[in-house]
Amino acid sequence: MKKVGVTGGAGFIGSNLTQRLISEGHEVVVYDDLSTGLISNIDQSKCVFHNSSITDPKALHMALKDCQTIFHLAARGSVPRSIKNPVATHSVNATGTLNVLEVARSTGAHVIFSSSSSVYGRNIQLPKDESMWLGPMTPYAASKLAAEGYVQAYAVAYDVPTTLLRFFNVFGPRQRPDHEYAAVLPKWIWLAMQGKPINVYGDGTASRDFTYVDTVLDIAMTAMNEKVLTEGAMNLAYGNRIFLSDTIELLRKHFPDMQVNYVAERLGDVKESQNAPELLKQLFPKVKPKNFETTLTETIDWLKEFGQSVANGPATSD
């Protein structure tokens, strides 16, 4: 078994990953500043927790210096939030990633990094593949692209073993549903549970390549266990072009009286998203995702039973 670090380990994906790592017998170090993550997501009897920011290189090095693998999930998320405060977004997402890579440069740790499909930005061609040009439209996307550049540079210049994963609209249990920058699926489910109307930005014809969190964990664990490295980025989504209008109809099966408000599109929102998963299937042939409707139902069931455990967390407005 390995000693593994998880930055952002109190957050949505990080806490799910930490739980999986612990269940498989690994020694886990969670590193999180709790700016958006929840202390309740961390079982401190089963892992070591460091409450600090990835913008603090000394604290980061002390916490992760003995880790053989570092899952770098900590980030300042949200497109609208980055538009409000681009400097803070850059500091966490770009410089913070550089700090993580500096730890790995000194220790030889394998870094598994979470980037974002938002780096494609202005490139409207579908489906996306890893050879396409990138055109960030927001500071969030630009910060993730800068971080990708550092990950690839450290792999070449310093032989740091790296796996660079671009996430596409990850959803599932433990995702916070109730704050200003919450992702669309948990936010809609949470509002529908309370009998409140949901807002749709645009006319509902936007599409997303939603990825269930368990699939992300399967990929991440395989990358660690089999030391799957990437030469550049690998898109982590299975090519599902799911229209928001169709998602609303699936939600109506659970919430027949759900009300929908259509409002103006938001600055920086990508209209369409879909991956071409050939590289993903080549590198991770054993991972088989569940279908969207099944995982949406699992997410609804989890929020109905446990949603209060991730609601009312730290404010994320600036």
Secondary structure, 3 states (H helix, E strand, C coil): CCEEEEECCCCHHHHHHHHHHHHCCCEEEEECCCCCCCHHHCCCCCCEEECCCCCCHHHHHHHHCCCCEEEECCCCCCHHHHHHCHHHHHHHHHHHHHHHHHHHHHHCCEEEEEEEHHHHCCCCCCCECCCCCCCCCCHHHHHHHHHHHHHHHHHHHHCCCEEEEEECCEECCCCCCCCCCCCHHHHHHHHHHCCCCEEEECCCCCEECCEEHHHHHHHHHHHHHCCCCCCCEEEECCCCCEEHHHHHHHHHHHCCCCCEEEECCCCCCCCCCCECCHHHHHHCCCCCCCCHHHHHHHHHHHHHHHHHHCCCCCCCCC
